[in-house]
């Protein structure tokens, strides 16, 4: 079960982790060097220890369609605000807010 920081792919750079609960992860980063996008993945499934999506046995991110990015970011923020207040959660909250600001500019 890879953690968000362990999932790397040449198409994604300048990544910040928005959410990672061990089962599901979300990132914000430069996708193919063009624009900042939302990437997500399930870290483990009942049929795969490397999660979904994956390619050639390596974990990768799927790119959320642009028209769902802002609502998904709001959903992540609501989920994080409901969690116990820790430095990790606070960091994720700051990252989601930064992603929302960037998404609104695009």
Secondary structure by P-SEA (a helix, b strand, c coil): cccccccccccccccccccccccbbbbbccccccbbbbbccccccccccccccccccbbbbbbccccaaaaaaaaaaaaaaaccccaaaaaaaaaaaaaaaaaaac
